[in-house]
Amino acid sequence: TAGVKWKVPVAGRGHSSPIIWGDHIFVTTSKDDGAKVSMLGFRRSDGKQLWETAVPSTQGVEHIYEKNSHASATAITDGTCWRTRFRQKAGRTALRVPFSTI
């Protein structure tokens, strides 16, 4: 593929769009049929995975449309933190993580 600098496998299933901030790329993923959802951080320059932040859940797995995934919400950033939402049985779980903690 012309113009592709790097490519890495991402465990799980996600339909969110990646977001870019500086030398970071953020994506969401879902594993074990939605029982585990998380945000992944990669270095933009070389594709190295820098971290994974799991979303705590005690609410159970939400039913989804078969062509969708539990990690469909695209994250946002204001340059100081990133935010995303995951839908779970009892409502929505919002995740906000300051960059200073990652």
N, C-alpha and C positions, 0 to 999 in steps of 0.2 A: 504494500500500500504506500503510494507516494506521499511524502510529507509527514509520515508518522515517525516521531522521534523515539518513542518507547511504548510498550504495551505490557500490562501486568494482569494476571488473573485476580478477580475479586470473588472471594468466597460468598456464597449465598445468592440472593436474588433481589434486585432493586430496579425501580423504574424512575428514580429521580434523575434530574439533570445534575451533572457535576458543577460545582462552583469553584472559581479561581480567586485567590487573594494572595498577592505577592508570589512567593515560590511554593504555595500550597494549593492542593486540589482536595475538595471535600466531596464525598459521596455517601449515600446511605445504603445499607444492605440489610437483608432479613435472612435468617437461617432457621432451620428446623420448623418449617411451615409457619413462620411468624412468631415462634416462641422466643426467639432472640432477635432483637433489632439493634443496630448500632450505626455510628458514624465513623467513617474511615478518613484518615488524613494521609495524603501522599505528597512527596516533594515533586513539584512541577518539573524541575530541571532533569530529573533522572528516573522518576517513577517509584522511588523507594517508599514503602509504606512506613510512616512515622509513628502512627498510633491508631488505636481503635477504642472508641468509647461506647460501651454497652449502655442501653437504656434500661433502667430497672423497671420491672413489671411484675405486679402481683395480681393484675386484673384479668389475665387470660387472653387468649388469642381472638381477635375480631374476625368474623367471616368477611371474605373479600370476593370480588368477582374473579373467576378462574383465570382471566388473562391479565390480572393485576398482580401486585405484590404488596407485602406489608411495609415496604420501604419505598413509597411512591412520592412522598413529599420532598420537594427540593429545598435544601437548606438556604439560609440567607446569612449574610455577614455585614457588619458595619465597620469592619476593620479592627474592632476591639474584642469581639466575641462572635460565635456563630450560633445560630438557632435553627431548630427543625421541630417538626411535630410528627408523632406516630399515633395512629388511631388504635385504641385498644378497647376491649369489651365495655368497660365502664366509662368510656369517654376518650378524651385525647390526652396524651402525655407530651408535654412540651419539654424540650431539652435546650438549655442555654449554657454554654461553656465559654468562659473568658479565655482568650488566647494565652494569658499568663499561666494558665493551669495545664496547658498541653505542650 
